[in-house]
Amino acid sequence: MAYAKSEETRQKLVKTTSKLIRTQGYTATGISQIIAESGVPKGSLYHHFPAGKSELAAAAVRHSNDYIRNRLRELVSVTDHPAQTIEAFCNYYIDALQKTDFHHGCPIATITLEVAASEDSIQTECAAGFELIIALFHRQLMEHGMAADSAESQSILITAAIEGALIVCRAMRSTKSLEVVRDRLSAQVRRSLDASP
């Protein structure tokens, strides 16, 4: 019972931190705010995360990675074609941006831009998040007949274009960049797969 309560406390901290970092960034998210919004005592935070904010933020990115992995797997399971997965993934973010007044972009991109270069534990988790997106697209492209090398480069392009478009959308408070990327990438993937032997 004590373990379950302890794990519940840990998850509250991780989920609260993930939400705050996604909407306001790492620097603007303070320990006091995390404690206040999670309802967890300060001592519990340092019990679960002795290194403090950076360790908690790395765990929050890992939580976001799991969420994105599960969301993409769901999309892959209900789409018949990689182009449809691209469209669905972009549409998911377009909807999130519009519903949150452009506060919710990619939870990994926000913290990557801010601190991945200076915090190794966070950089490791951010890299893992992007790698899993690339890997999921890579696998689906290969399953639809694309050669491994082409699928790898195409997957990197897809991930980089979507992530870049998300940043531009938030800066411009418009979903147009993501809509353009969605339409161009899905059309390109359809052409590439149609041309595959």
N, CA, C and O of each residue as an XYZ file, in Angstrom:
788
protein
N       0.824     -1.205      0.000
C       0.000      0.000      0.000
C       0.862      1.261      0.000
O       0.589      2.223     -0.719
N       1.931      1.229      0.845
C       2.821      2.389      0.917
C       3.511      2.617     -0.420
O       3.695      3.757     -0.845
N       3.899      1.511     -1.091
C       4.557      1.635     -2.396
C       3.613      2.271     -3.408
O       4.015      3.141     -4.180
N       2.354      1.833     -3.400
C       1.371      2.374     -4.343
C       1.196      3.864     -4.130
O       1.117      4.627     -5.094
N       1.135      4.288     -2.869
C       0.983      5.711     -2.565
C       2.221      6.483     -3.003
O       2.119      7.585     -3.540
N       3.395      5.893     -2.767
C       4.642      6.535     -3.157
C       4.729      6.698     -4.673
O       5.155      7.739     -5.173
N       4.316      5.649     -5.403
C       4.339      5.719     -6.865
C       3.312      6.718     -7.378
O       3.552      7.403     -8.372
N       2.174      6.803     -6.709
C       1.153      7.785     -7.084
C       1.687      9.208     -6.901
O       1.443     10.080     -7.734
N       2.409      9.431     -5.817
C       3.020     10.735     -5.556
C       4.031     11.074     -6.638
O       4.063     12.195     -7.147
N       4.857     10.092     -6.982
C       5.863     10.297     -8.029
C       5.196     10.660     -9.358
O       5.635     11.577    -10.051
N       4.139      9.937     -9.702
C       3.441     10.194    -10.958
C       2.785     11.577    -10.975
O       2.754     12.238    -12.013
N       2.267     12.007     -9.839
C       1.691     13.361     -9.765
C       2.750     14.410    -10.081
O       2.498     15.359    -10.825
N       3.920     14.231     -9.515
C       5.019     15.172     -9.764
C       5.421     15.171    -11.227
O       5.598     16.229    -11.831
N       5.564     13.986    -11.793
C       5.997     13.863    -13.191
C       4.962     14.459    -14.140
O       5.313     15.216    -15.045
N       3.696     14.123    -13.940
C       2.639     14.617    -14.831
C       2.473     16.130    -14.721
O       2.283     16.811    -15.728
N       2.544     16.651    -13.507
C       2.432     18.102    -13.319
C       3.592     18.814    -14.001
O       3.395     19.816    -14.689
N       4.795     18.298    -13.811
C       5.975     18.918    -14.426
C       5.896     18.846    -15.943
O       6.227     19.815    -16.627
N       5.465     17.717    -16.473
C       5.325     17.563    -17.916
C       4.370     18.608    -18.482
O       4.664     19.247    -19.492
N       3.222     18.777    -17.821
C       2.225     19.750    -18.286
C       2.774     21.178    -18.231
O       2.592     21.953    -19.170
N       3.443     21.519    -17.134
C       3.959     22.882    -16.977
C       5.068     23.188    -17.979
O       5.094     24.268    -18.570
N       5.976     22.244    -18.167
C       7.066     22.463    -19.124
C       6.520     22.596    -20.533
O       6.998     23.417    -21.316
N       5.524     21.791    -20.856
C       4.943     21.848    -22.202
C       4.327     23.215    -22.487
O       4.427     23.724    -23.603
N       3.694     23.807    -21.483
C       2.984     25.067    -21.709
C       3.834     26.304    -21.469
O       3.647     27.317    -22.143
N       4.775     26.242    -20.509
C       5.504     27.471    -20.188
C       7.018     27.354    -20.237
O       7.725     28.347    -20.066
N       7.518     26.149    -20.470
C       8.960     25.971    -20.591
C       9.621     25.583    -19.277
O       9.010     25.650    -18.210
N      10.878     25.178    -19.377
C      11.645     24.683    -18.229
C      12.005     25.805    -17.262
O      11.797     25.674    -16.056
N      12.533     26.886    -17.773
C      13.003     27.969    -16.914
C      11.864     28.590    -16.116
O      12.028     28.910    -14.939
N      10.721     28.759    -16.750
C       9.576     29.392    -16.080
C       8.881     28.462    -15.093
O       8.049     28.908    -14.303
N       9.214     27.181    -15.132
C       8.597     26.209    -14.228
C       9.467     26.040    -12.996
O      10.562     25.482    -13.066
N       8.974     26.522    -11.875
C       9.734     26.446    -10.630
C       9.256     25.324     -9.725
O       8.137     24.829     -9.856
N      10.125     24.935     -8.807
C       9.803     23.886     -7.845
C       8.551     24.250     -7.043
O       7.695     23.396     -6.812
N       8.440     25.511     -6.620
C       7.279     25.931     -5.824
C       5.981     25.746     -6.595
O       4.977     25.312     -6.031
N       5.999     26.073     -7.879
C       4.796     25.900     -8.695
C       4.456     24.427     -8.870
O       3.288     24.045     -8.804
N       5.473     23.598     -9.092
C       5.246     22.155     -9.238
C       4.611     21.593     -7.968
O       3.660     20.815     -8.035
N       5.138     21.989     -6.823
C       4.607     21.515     -5.542
C       3.173     21.988     -5.350
O       2.303     21.211     -4.957
N       2.929     23.271     -5.629
C       1.583     23.833     -5.452
C       0.564     23.145     -6.356
O      -0.530     22.796     -5.913
N       0.927     22.951     -7.630
C      -0.041     22.389     -8.582
C      -0.219     20.882     -8.447
O      -1.278     20.349     -8.777
N       0.805     20.198     -7.964
C       0.692     18.746     -7.790
C       0.060     18.389     -6.448
O      -0.508     17.309     -6.288
N       0.164     19.312     -5.479
C      -0.353     19.031     -4.141
C       0.526     18.074     -3.355
O       0.078     17.465     -2.383
N       1.781     17.942     -3.776
C       2.719     17.019     -3.146
C       3.657     17.805     -2.223
O       4.115     18.885     -2.595
N       3.949     17.284     -1.034
C       4.883     17.985     -0.130
C       6.284     18.093     -0.745
O       6.720     17.228     -1.505
N       6.970     19.180     -0.393
C       8.312     19.419     -0.938
C       9.268     18.269     -0.620
O      10.098     17.902     -1.452
N       9.154     17.703      0.576
C      10.033     16.598      0.958
C       9.855     15.389      0.058
O      10.809     14.660     -0.214
N       8.623     15.178     -0.404
C       8.371     14.046     -1.304
C       9.045     14.245     -2.644
O       9.519     13.291     -3.261
N       9.086     15.492     -3.092
C       9.747     15.769     -4.367
C      11.215     15.348     -4.289
O      11.713     14.659     -5.179
N      11.900     15.757     -3.235
C      13.324     15.437     -3.127
C      13.559     13.981     -2.741
O      14.646     13.447     -2.958
N      12.542     13.337     -2.168
C      12.648     11.896     -1.910
C      12.691     11.138     -3.237
O      13.509     10.237     -3.419
N      11.810     11.509     -4.154
C      11.740     10.821     -5.449
C      12.789     11.335     -6.438
O      13.259     10.589     -7.296
N      13.147     12.602     -6.314
C      14.086     13.221     -7.259
C      15.153     13.986     -6.480
O      15.098     15.212     -6.383
N      16.127     13.256     -5.923
C      17.152     13.888     -5.072
C      17.941     14.993     -5.782
O      18.402     15.939     -5.143
N      18.095     14.869     -7.110
C      18.847     15.892     -7.855
C      17.994     17.108     -8.185
O      18.481     18.070     -8.779
N      16.725     17.067     -7.804
C      15.875     18.240     -7.960
C      15.249     18.395     -9.337
O      14.854     17.423     -9.982
N      15.172     19.633     -9.759
C      14.398     20.000    -10.943
C      14.867     19.306    -12.222
O      14.037     18.853    -13.010
N      16.167     19.216    -12.440
C      16.650     18.627    -13.696
C      16.302     17.140    -13.765
O      15.944     16.641    -14.832
N      16.403     16.435    -12.649
C      16.048     15.012    -12.628
C      14.546     14.833    -12.851
O      14.117     13.940    -13.582
N      13.761     15.689    -12.214
C      12.309     15.635    -12.389
C      11.925     15.969    -13.830
O      11.041     15.333    -14.404
N      12.590     16.966    -14.412
C      12.300     17.333    -15.804
C      12.639     16.199    -16.765
O      11.906     15.961    -17.725
N      13.746     15.496    -16.515
C      14.105     14.350    -17.359
C      13.020     13.272    -17.276
O      12.663     12.662    -18.284
N      12.502     13.044    -16.069
C      11.414     12.068    -15.902
C      10.146     12.539    -16.603
O       9.391     11.727    -17.138
N       9.910     13.852    -16.600
C       8.736     14.420    -17.280
C       8.848     14.241    -18.792
O       7.854     13.952    -19.459
N      10.047     14.411    -19.332
C      10.255     14.190    -20.769
C      10.045     12.720    -21.102
O       9.456     12.389    -22.131
N      10.532     11.826    -20.220
C      10.323     10.389    -20.429
C       8.825     10.062    -20.439
O       8.368      9.238    -21.231
N       8.085     10.703    -19.570
C       6.619     10.532    -19.532
C       6.005     11.005    -20.849
O       5.134     10.336    -21.405
N       6.457     12.150    -21.343
C       5.966     12.675    -22.626
C       6.322     11.728    -23.768
O       5.519     11.510    -24.676
N       7.533     11.168    -23.717
C       7.946     10.209    -24.744
C       6.995      9.012    -24.793
O       6.592      8.562    -25.866
N       6.647      8.511    -23.608
C       5.727      7.370    -23.544
C       4.373      7.735    -24.135
O       3.760      6.943    -24.852
N       3.919      8.934    -23.828
C       2.620      9.386    -24.338
C       2.656      9.482    -25.875
O       1.747      9.006    -26.554
N       3.706     10.098    -26.405
C       3.820     10.250    -27.859
C       3.932      8.878    -28.529
O       3.305      8.634    -29.561
N       4.733      7.984    -27.940
C       4.868      6.629    -28.499
C       3.499      5.944    -28.579
O       3.141      5.365    -29.604
N       2.753      6.020    -27.495
C       1.441      5.377    -27.474
C       0.481      6.020    -28.464
O      -0.288      5.328    -29.132
N       0.526      7.337    -28.557
C      -0.355      8.045    -29.489
C      -0.021      7.668    -30.927
O      -0.921      7.410    -31.726
N       1.260      7.635    -31.257
C       1.660      7.271    -32.623
C       1.308      5.826    -32.936
O       0.869      5.517    -34.043
N       1.499      4.942    -31.967
C       1.129      3.535    -32.194
C      -0.365      3.407    -32.478
O      -0.779      2.630    -33.338
N      -1.167      4.177    -31.749
C      -2.613      4.178    -32.003
C      -2.906      4.640    -33.430
O      -3.722      4.043    -34.131
N      -2.231      5.704    -33.846
C      -2.454      6.235    -35.189
C      -2.039      5.227    -36.252
O      -2.752      5.029    -37.236
N      -0.891      4.592    -36.056
C      -0.415      3.593    -37.017
C      -1.396      2.426    -37.100
O      -1.613      1.869    -38.176
N      -1.986      2.058    -35.966
C      -2.891      0.902    -35.950
C      -4.209      1.161    -36.670
O      -4.889      0.220    -37.079
N      -4.576      2.437    -36.827
C      -5.866      2.732    -37.478
C      -5.710      3.395    -38.846
O      -6.702      3.776    -39.467
N      -4.482      3.534    -39.313
C      -4.266      4.097    -40.647
C      -3.726      3.012    -41.562
O      -3.003      2.118    -41.123
N      -4.076      3.098    -42.816
C      -3.669      2.077    -43.783
C      -2.389      2.430    -44.533
O      -1.852      1.609    -45.277
N      -1.906      3.648    -44.335
C      -0.802      4.134    -45.159
C       0.020      5.141    -44.356
O      -0.551      5.907    -43.580
N       1.347      5.161    -44.520
C       2.172      6.134    -43.810
C       1.742      7.590    -44.044
O       1.860      8.427    -43.149
N       1.248      7.884    -45.241
C       0.772      9.246    -45.518
C      -0.406      9.604    -44.616
O      -0.536     10.746    -44.174
N      -1.253      8.628    -44.350
C      -2.385      8.862    -43.452
C      -1.914      9.063    -42.013
O      -2.505      9.842    -41.264
N      -0.851      8.361    -41.631
C      -0.292      8.541    -40.286
C       0.265      9.952    -40.138
O       0.062     10.596    -39.109
N       0.961     10.429    -41.153
C       1.474     11.805    -41.134
C       0.323     12.789    -40.978
O       0.385     13.704    -40.157
N      -0.712     12.599    -41.757
C      -1.866     13.499    -41.706
C      -2.519     13.474    -40.322
O      -2.866     14.519    -39.771
N      -2.679     12.278    -39.772
C      -3.325     12.141    -38.462
C      -2.467     12.751    -37.352
O      -2.989     13.397    -36.443
N      -1.152     12.545    -37.427
C      -0.229     13.096    -36.418
C      -0.251     14.625    -36.476
O      -0.329     15.286    -35.440
N      -0.185     15.174    -37.662
C      -0.243     16.634    -37.821
C      -1.598     17.176    -37.360
O      -1.659     18.204    -36.685
N      -2.665     16.495    -37.719
C      -4.002     16.944    -37.322
C      -4.176     16.918    -35.806
O      -4.843     17.777    -35.229
N      -3.563     15.917    -35.172
C      -3.603     15.845    -33.706
C      -2.986     17.106    -33.100
O      -3.551     17.697    -32.179
N      -1.827     17.515    -33.619
C      -1.162     18.713    -33.088
C      -1.888     19.994    -33.493
O      -1.938     20.948    -32.716
N      -2.440     20.024    -34.679
C      -3.223     21.202    -35.091
C      -4.384     21.408    -34.125
O      -4.655     22.525    -33.684
N      -5.052     20.328    -33.812
C      -6.176     20.389    -32.880
C      -5.709     20.841    -31.494
O      -6.353     21.679    -30.863
N      -4.596     20.289    -31.026
C      -4.067     20.656    -29.702
C      -3.681     22.133    -29.648
O      -3.950     22.813    -28.658
N      -3.052     22.626    -30.709
C      -2.675     24.040    -30.760
C      -3.904     24.940    -30.722
O      -3.936     25.927    -29.986
N      -4.899     24.602    -31.504
C      -6.101     25.433    -31.571
C      -6.881     25.409    -30.263
O      -7.392     26.440    -29.825
N      -6.975     24.247    -29.642
C      -7.742     24.121    -28.396
C      -7.074     24.800    -27.209
O      -7.746     25.187    -26.254
N      -5.747     24.948    -27.266
C      -5.021     25.511    -26.119
C      -4.472     26.904    -26.408
O      -3.584     27.383    -25.702
N      -4.996     27.553    -27.440
C      -4.526     28.887    -27.816
C      -3.007     28.907    -28.030
O      -2.316     29.844    -27.629
N      -2.515     27.849    -28.671
C      -1.113     27.700    -29.074
C      -0.155     27.499    -27.893
O       1.037     27.787    -28.005
N      -0.668     27.011    -26.776
C       0.190     26.702    -25.628
C       0.730     25.271    -25.676
O       1.807     25.003    -25.144
N      -0.002     24.353    -26.305
C       0.422     22.950    -26.341
C       0.976     22.575    -27.705
O       0.224     22.265    -28.629
N       2.287     22.607    -27.820
C       2.940     22.078    -29.007
C       3.497     20.712    -28.647
O       2.893     19.980    -27.863
N       4.624     20.370    -29.204
C       5.266     19.106    -28.860
C       5.936     19.249    -27.496
O       6.727     20.171    -27.300
N       5.638     18.359    -26.548
C       6.232     18.488    -25.215
C       7.743     18.288    -25.203
O       8.421     18.754    -24.287
N       8.270     17.608    -26.199
C       9.720     17.387    -26.246
C      10.424     18.599    -26.845
O      11.489     18.995    -26.370
N       9.840     19.188    -27.883
C      10.493     20.302    -28.577
C      10.711     21.491    -27.660
O      11.758     22.136    -27.719
N       9.730     21.791    -26.810
C       9.819     22.962    -25.937
C      11.066     22.897    -25.063
O      11.841     23.852    -25.008
N      11.258     21.777    -24.382
C      12.392     21.668    -23.474
C      13.707     21.444    -24.229
O      14.770     21.832    -23.745
N      13.640     20.824    -25.405
C      14.849     20.626    -26.212
C      15.481     21.969    -26.562
O      16.687     22.163    -26.403
N      14.656     22.885    -27.036
C      15.163     24.192    -27.439
C      15.753     24.964    -26.260
O      16.693     25.743    -26.414
N      15.188     24.734    -25.102
C      15.573     25.530    -23.944
C      16.820     25.030    -23.222
O      17.720     25.815    -22.923
N      16.880     23.722    -22.938
C      17.967     23.264    -22.066
C      18.694     21.989    -22.484
O      19.626     21.573    -21.796
N      18.303     21.362    -23.576
C      18.939     20.085    -23.939
C      20.440     20.222    -24.150
O      21.191     19.274    -23.918
N      20.879     21.389    -24.587
C      22.315     21.574    -24.832
C      23.112     21.668    -23.530
O      24.322     21.439    -23.531
N      22.450     22.001    -22.426
C      23.191     22.228    -21.184
C      22.906     21.204    -20.086
O      23.628     21.158    -19.090
N      21.877     20.391    -20.249
C      21.519     19.387    -19.229
C      21.554     18.003    -19.868
O      20.648     17.636    -20.616
N      22.600     17.238    -19.571
C      22.797     15.950    -20.231
C      21.644     14.976    -20.011
O      21.235     14.282    -20.943
N      21.112     14.916    -18.782
C      20.036     13.953    -18.512
C      18.787     14.293    -19.310
O      18.074     13.400    -19.766
N      18.521     15.581    -19.478
C      17.368     16.017    -20.260
C      17.628     15.781    -21.748
O      16.736     15.340    -22.473
N      18.838     16.072    -22.198
C      19.194     15.844    -23.604
C      19.001     14.388    -23.989
O      18.499     14.089    -25.073
N      19.399     13.483    -23.104
C      19.259     12.054    -23.376
C      17.800     11.672    -23.596
O      17.482     10.922    -24.520
N      16.920     12.183    -22.752
C      15.495     11.878    -22.881
C      14.880     12.533    -24.118
O      14.038     11.933    -24.787
N      15.298     13.753    -24.417
C      14.798     14.435    -25.625
C      15.208     13.664    -26.875
O      14.398     13.452    -27.778
N      16.468     13.249    -26.919
C      16.956     12.471    -28.064
C      16.157     11.175    -28.208
O      15.788     10.786    -29.316
N      15.896     10.517    -27.087
C      15.127      9.269    -27.118
C      13.724      9.499    -27.668
O      13.189      8.662    -28.396
N      13.132     10.637    -27.316
C      11.794     10.955    -27.809
C      11.755     11.111    -29.318
O      10.871     10.571    -29.982
N      12.711     11.849    -29.858
C      12.742     12.023    -31.309
C      13.101     10.724    -32.023
O      12.593     10.438    -33.107
N      13.981      9.941    -31.402
C      14.355      8.656    -32.004
C      13.157      7.711    -32.114
O      13.026      6.972    -33.089
N      12.291      7.745    -31.110
C      11.135      6.830    -31.175
C      10.155      7.252    -32.263
O       9.538      6.396    -32.896
N      10.001      8.560    -32.492
C       9.130      9.031    -33.573
C       9.710      8.601    -34.921
O       9.000      8.081    -35.782
N      11.006      8.826    -35.083
C      11.683      8.424    -36.319
C      11.533      6.915    -36.540
O      11.241      6.469    -37.650
N      11.734      6.138    -35.476
C      11.670      4.673    -35.593
C      10.277      4.189    -35.988
O      10.149      3.258    -36.783
N       9.241      4.809    -35.443
C       7.877      4.389    -35.775
C       7.549      4.672    -37.239
O       6.952      3.835    -37.916
N       7.938      5.845    -37.723
C       7.716      6.145    -39.147
C       8.582      5.233    -40.027
O       8.129      4.753    -41.067
N       9.810      5.002    -39.609
C      10.730      4.152    -40.371
C      10.145      2.752    -40.555
O      10.146      2.196    -41.654
N       9.648      2.201    -39.452
C       9.062      0.858    -39.500
C       7.851      0.814    -40.429
O       7.703     -0.115    -41.222
N       6.988      1.820    -40.327
C       5.776      1.815    -41.152
C       6.117      1.979    -42.636
O       5.511      1.329    -43.488
N       7.074      2.835    -42.941
C       7.473      3.020    -44.343
C       8.038      1.728    -44.925
O       7.733      1.359    -46.059
N       8.868      1.043    -44.133
C       9.429     -0.227    -44.615
C       8.339     -1.281    -44.795
O       8.382     -2.069    -45.740
N       7.371     -1.293    -43.895
C       6.267     -2.252    -44.025
C       5.447     -2.010    -45.295
O       4.762     -2.906    -45.789
N       5.531     -0.782    -45.810
C       4.800     -0.452    -47.042
C       5.710     -0.464    -48.275
O       5.354      0.078    -49.321
N       6.878     -1.082    -48.143
C       7.702     -1.354    -49.307
C       8.866     -0.427    -49.560
O       9.555     -0.583    -50.568
N       9.114      0.532    -48.686
C      10.241      1.437    -48.926
C      11.535      0.776    -48.449
O      11.545      0.117    -47.409
N      12.612      0.945    -49.191
C      13.912      0.398    -48.819
C      14.385      1.021    -47.507
O      14.046      2.161    -47.191
N      15.170      0.258    -46.753
C      15.575      0.674    -45.405
C      16.254      2.038    -45.374
O      15.915      2.875    -44.538
N      17.225      2.278    -46.289
C      17.948      3.557    -46.293
C      17.019      4.722    -46.607
O      17.073      5.770    -45.964
N      16.174      4.522    -47.597
C      15.223      5.576    -47.967
C      14.224      5.830    -46.846
O      13.863      6.973    -46.565
N      13.784      4.750    -46.213
C      12.825      4.886    -45.107
C      13.440      5.641    -43.942
O      12.763      6.426    -43.278
N      14.729      5.405    -43.690
C      15.394      6.104    -42.586
C      15.467      7.610    -42.861
O      15.101      8.418    -42.008
N      15.939      7.983    -44.048
C      16.057      9.407    -44.357
C      14.688     10.076    -44.431
O      14.528     11.223    -44.012
N      13.709      9.363    -44.963
C      12.353      9.904    -45.054
C      11.767     10.111    -43.653
O      11.080     11.103    -43.410
N      12.031      9.195    -42.748
C      11.528      9.297    -41.376
C      12.144     10.470    -40.634
O      11.470     11.157    -39.866
N      13.432     10.693    -40.868
C      14.103     11.850    -40.258
C      13.502     13.137    -40.803
O      13.242     14.072    -40.046
N      13.282     13.187    -42.105
C      12.677     14.368    -42.730
C      11.275     14.627    -42.169
O      10.937     15.763    -41.835
N      10.473     13.587    -42.068
C       9.110     13.727    -41.552
C       9.140     14.306    -40.141
O       8.427     15.262    -39.837
N       9.972     13.717    -39.281
C      10.036     14.143    -37.879
C      10.536     15.581    -37.765
O       9.958     16.393    -37.041
N      11.608     15.887    -38.479
C      12.176     17.239    -38.405
C      11.214     18.285    -38.948
O      11.101     19.376    -38.389
N      10.523     17.962    -40.029
C       9.587     18.922    -40.629
C       8.397     19.185    -39.707
O       7.996     20.335    -39.526
N       7.834     18.130    -39.125
C       6.690     18.300    -38.228
C       7.104     19.083    -36.981
O       6.405     20.006    -36.563
N       8.233     18.713    -36.396
C       8.686     19.406    -35.185
C       9.009     20.874    -35.463
O       8.681     21.751    -34.664
N       9.648     21.132    -36.595
C       9.941     22.518    -36.960
C       8.681     23.319    -37.199
O       8.585     24.480    -36.800
N       7.706     22.691    -37.856
C       6.438     23.378    -38.123
C       5.705     23.713    -36.830
O       5.068     24.762    -36.727
N       5.795     22.825    -35.846
C       5.151     23.092    -34.553
C       5.723     24.340    -33.897
O       4.982     25.130    -33.313
N       7.017     24.519    -33.989
C       7.654     25.700    -33.401
C       7.199     26.962    -34.137
O       6.882     27.971    -33.508
N       7.170     26.900    -35.465
C       6.729     28.059    -36.258
C       5.261     28.377    -35.952
O       4.890     29.545    -35.840
N       4.437     27.351    -35.819
C       3.007     27.565    -35.505
C       2.848     28.324    -34.196
O       2.050     29.257    -34.109
N       3.598     27.931    -33.187
C       3.472     28.611    -31.890
C       3.968     30.045    -31.977
O       3.383     30.946    -31.375
N       5.041     30.258    -32.723
C       5.584     31.611    -32.857
C       4.621     32.528    -33.602
O       4.473     33.697    -33.248
N       3.970     32.003    -34.626
C       3.095     32.816    -35.475
C       1.622     32.745    -35.069
O       0.781     33.459    -35.614
N       1.324     31.863    -34.092
C      -0.050     31.680    -33.628
C      -0.982     31.374    -34.800
O      -2.057     31.953    -34.955
N      -0.513     30.444    -35.602
C      -1.250     30.000    -36.789
C      -0.858     28.559    -37.072
O       0.301     28.184    -36.892
N      -1.808     27.753    -37.512
C      -1.510     26.354    -37.830
C      -1.112     26.155    -39.295
O      -0.943     25.022    -39.747
N      -0.964     27.243    -40.022
C      -0.709     27.132    -41.462
C       0.572     26.343    -41.767
O       0.579     25.515    -42.678
N       1.635     26.587    -41.029
C       2.901     25.878    -41.300
C       2.725     24.376    -41.174
O       3.243     23.616    -41.992
N       2.007     23.951    -40.166
C       1.793     22.520    -39.968
C       0.861     21.948    -41.029
O       1.021     20.800    -41.442
N      -0.090     22.723    -41.463
C      -0.988     22.284    -42.536
C      -0.210     22.086    -43.840
O      -0.424     21.110    -44.559
N       0.694     23.025    -44.134
C       1.519     22.917    -45.343
C       2.424     21.690    -45.257
O       2.521     20.917    -46.210
N       3.086     21.513    -44.111
C       3.963     20.356    -43.925
C       3.175     19.062    -44.045
O       3.625     18.122    -44.701
N       2.007     19.003    -43.421
C       1.142     17.818    -43.509
C       0.826     17.461    -44.962
O       0.981     16.315    -45.383
N       0.382     18.464    -45.715
C      -0.044     18.200    -47.094
C       1.128     17.841    -47.993
O       1.026     16.934    -48.819
N       2.245     18.552    -47.836
C       3.409     18.280    -48.687
C       4.052     16.934    -48.354
O       4.389     16.163    -49.253
N       4.221     16.655    -47.055
C       4.859     15.399    -46.666
C       4.019     14.190    -47.053
O       4.548     13.205    -47.569
N       2.725     14.258    -46.810
C       1.883     13.108    -47.135
C       1.875     12.857    -48.640
O       1.897     11.707    -49.081
N       1.843     13.935    -49.430
C       1.881     13.773    -50.893
C       3.220     13.189    -51.332
O       3.262     12.320    -52.203
N       4.302     13.657    -50.739
C       5.637     13.162    -51.089
C       5.775     11.677    -50.749
O       6.329     10.903    -51.529
N       5.268     11.292    -49.584
C       5.356      9.881    -49.165
C       4.531      8.993    -50.093
O       4.957      7.893    -50.447
N       3.356      9.467    -50.483
C       2.540      8.682    -51.428
C       3.274      8.485    -52.757
O       3.277      7.389    -53.317
N       3.890      9.549    -53.248
C       4.642      9.438    -54.520
C       5.812      8.474    -54.373
O       6.052      7.635    -55.241
N       6.537      8.604    -53.265
C       7.705      7.748    -53.051
C       7.324      6.277    -52.986
O       7.995      5.427    -53.571
N       6.245      5.980    -52.273
C       5.813      4.588    -52.162
C       5.226      4.053    -53.455
O       5.383      2.874    -53.772
N       4.551      4.913    -54.199
C       4.016      4.494    -55.510
C       5.141      4.160    -56.480
O       4.996      3.302    -57.351
N       6.271      4.857    -56.313
C       7.409      4.643    -57.210
C       8.289      3.482    -56.790
O       9.160      3.048    -57.544
N       8.055      2.971    -55.564
C       8.897      1.851    -55.066
C       8.619      0.594    -55.886
O       7.477      0.326    -56.258
N       9.675     -0.176    -56.163
C       9.492     -1.399    -56.971
C       8.687     -2.441    -56.217
O       8.437     -3.526    -56.740
